Amino acid sequence: MKSFRIILIVLLSYLFIGSVYASEGKGLEIATEVDVRDRGFGDTTSTMTMTLFDQYGNSTSRKIRNRTLEGTDEGDLSLVIFDTPADVKGTAFLSHTKKSGSDDQWLYLPALKRVKRIASSNQAGPFMGSEFAYEDISSQELEKYTYKYLRNEDYQGLDCFVLEYDPIDRKSGYSKQIVWIDTNEYRSHKIEFYDRKESLLKTLVYKNYSKYIGKFWRADVFEMENHQTGKKTILEFDDWKFQTGLSAKDFNKKSLKKVR
């Protein structure tokens, strides 16, 4: 009887290990397909309204311009420029996303007329007082996470894969992300962010997807809700343009002070 129990334990262990490997393999396969379907966009520009809501529902808005250049050897390059209100006008945020390790990020503060580097230890902090962290603003490169397939689930009438993204960077502010990806177009629809204590911190919902130049899907609304503070930030995108001719020199740290 004792030997039978040992054999049973061994068999169950093998089954568990096998299911874990299968989960990770399928998770990576799905995440890779998400990445592949968005390759080749070249560069994009857009305008954005960022609306900040406090825990009482009071709101303030900012007008922003966005530029992104698709990465090759490393991740994407992105530039965010604030146009209004007056107290943040001229502020610019530059991000050079890395496929491994922490991203290179800089913030130009016009009031001080200087460029401030965002330390890797601070990239989990709030971006310009919003519910988005600095690390949320960077492109989400495939190599930054390990992946687990959890299940299929209906989300607002769409059949979705539900995946767990586990950040490789130990300086990430998250222990994991749970992501809903539709099985038809491989678009993200919802992400739950868990803090380092593995408590639910925030939920991001993507809304109003449109397809551009016959291939590339972009959501026009991002809603990020912080469950621990009761605050919310909504990003509303407009005027998407693709393949406008941007190059790496348009994302140069040295020229950040001259961005218009």
N, C-alpha and C positions, 0 to 999 in steps of 0.2 A: 504493500500500500504506500509506504514511504517513497519507494522508487517511482511509483506511478505519479505521485504528487510532484516529484522533481521533474519528471518528463513533461507533465502538464505545464508547469511553470516555465520551463525552457521553451515549449511550443508557443505559449502565450507571449513570451518575450520576443520571439522571432516575429510573430504576427504584428505585435505593436511596433517594433522597429521597422518592419516592412511598410506598415501603414504610414509611419512618419516620413520615410523616404519617398513614398508615393505622393504624399501630400506636398512635400517640398518640391518634388519634380514637377508636379502639375502646376503648383503656384508659380514657379519660375517660368514655365512654358507660357502661362497666361500673361504674366508681367512682360515677358519678351515680346509677345504679340502686340500688346499695348504700345510698347516702344517702337516696334517695327512699323506700325501703321501711321506713326506720326513723323517718320523720318523723311527728309527731303523738302521741308517747308522753306528752307533757306534763311529767311528773316521775316519778321513781322513788325508792324507798328499798330498802335491802337490808342484810343483815349479812354479814360476811366474816371468814374465818380466813386470816391471812397466815402461811405457814410458810416460814422461811428455812433453807436447807441450806448448810453450808459445803462446802469441797472434799473433806472427809473423811466427809460424810454426817451429821454432827451437826446437830441442828435445834432451833429455837426457834419458838414460835408467838405470834401476837398476835390479839386479837379487835377487830374494827373495825366501825363503822357507816358507811354510805354514803348520800348524798343527791345527787340530780342534778335540775336544772331545765333543760328544753329551751330552747335559745336561739332568738331571733327575728332581730334585726338582727345580733347577734354569735353566737359559739359558745355551747355549753352552760356552765352554772355547776355546779360540783361541790364537795361538802364531804365530807371523810373525818375521822372522829373515832375515836381510839384509846381502847379501854376497858381492855385488859389487854396486857401485865403492868404492874405498878405503876410501873416506871421510865418508861413512855411514856403512862400513863393521863392523859387530858385533853388530850393533844396533838391539834391539829386542823389540817387542811390545806385551804385554800380556793383554788379555781382558777376564774378567769374566762377562758374560752378565747376567743381572737381568731381571726377568719377570715383575717387577714393579720398578719404580724409576730409577735412573741413574746407569750405569754400573760401575764396578770397573776396572780401566785401569791403566797400568804402562808402562813406556818407559825406557829401559836401554840405556844409552848413554856411549859407551866405552871410548870416549875421556875424560869424566869426571869421569868414573868408578863409576857411581852412578845410582840408580833407581829413576826415577821421576814419581810421581803419577799424572795422568791427572785429574785435578779437574773437577767435573761435569759441572761447568760453562764454561769449555773450550772444551767440547766434540763436540761442533759444529764447532770447528776450523779445519783448514786443516791438514790432516795426512801427515807428512813428505813432505810438500810442494806440495802435489798433490791436485787434485780437489775432492778427497774423504775426507769427514770429519771423525773425530774419531768415531762418532756415526754410520757412514756408515760401518765401519769395523766390528762392532759387529754383531752377529746374530740377525735377525729381529724376535723377539719373538711375538707370537700371542697377548699376554696380553699388549703389549706396545702401541696399537692403538685401536681406534674405527673405524668402517668400514661403508662405504656407497656404495651400488651398484648404478652406474650411468647409464650404458647402455651396450649393446653389440656393438662391432665395429670390422670391418675387419682391421687387421694389418699384412701387408706383406703376404696376402693370408690366414691368420689364423683367424678364428672366435674367438674373445677375449671378456672376461668380462672386463669392465673398472670400477675400484673401486677407491674410495677416502679413503686413510689412514690418519687419524687424530691422531697425537702423543698425548699421555696422559701426558708425561713428559713436564712440562712447560719450562724446560731448553733446550729442543730440538731446533736446529737452523731452523726448518721447521714449517710452519703453516699447511702444508698438503703435501701429496704425491698422485699423480694420477698414477695408476698402470694398465698396460695391461697384462692380464693373459689368456692364451689360454684355450678354453673350453674342449679340449681333454685331455691334460696331466697336466693341472694346473701349467704351468711354467710361470714365469714372463718374459716378453719380453722388456718392456720399463717402466721406471719410470720418471715422471716429479716431481721435487722437487721445492716447493714454499717457499720463505723466509718468515720471520715473518711479512713482510708487504704485503704478499700474491702476490708478483710478482714472475714470473717464474725465478728461479735461475739456475737450472741445469737439464740436461736430461741424464739418464743412459740407455744404450741399451745393451741387452744381445745377444750374437751371438754364433753360432756353438755349439748347445747342443749335448751332448752324454749321453747315458744311461749306468750306471755301475751296475754290479752284478744283472742285470735284473730288476732293480727297480728305482735307484736313478739317476735323471737327473742333470747334471752340465754343465753350459755354459763355454766354453773355452776362451771367449773374453768378457770383460766388457769395454764399452766405455762411459766415463763420460765427458760431455761437459758443461762448465760453460758459460751461455749466457750473463752474466754480465761482465765478464773479457775477453772472447774470448779464454780462455785457455782450454786444454783438457788433460785427462789422460786415457791411455789405459792399461788395465791389460790383459795379455795373460797367461793362465794357461796351464800346461803340467804335465805329469806323475802322474795322479791321482791314489791314492791307498786308498782302504777302509779296515777298520777293521784290522789295523796293530798292535794292542795291546797297544796303548797309554792308560795312566791312569791319574788320577787327579794329581799325583805327577810330571808329565811331564809339568804341567801348574802352578807350584808353584812360587809365587812371590820371595821367598827367594833364589831360585836357578836360577833366571833370569840372574844374572851376569855370570853364568857358562854355559849358553846355547851355544851349538856348532852346 
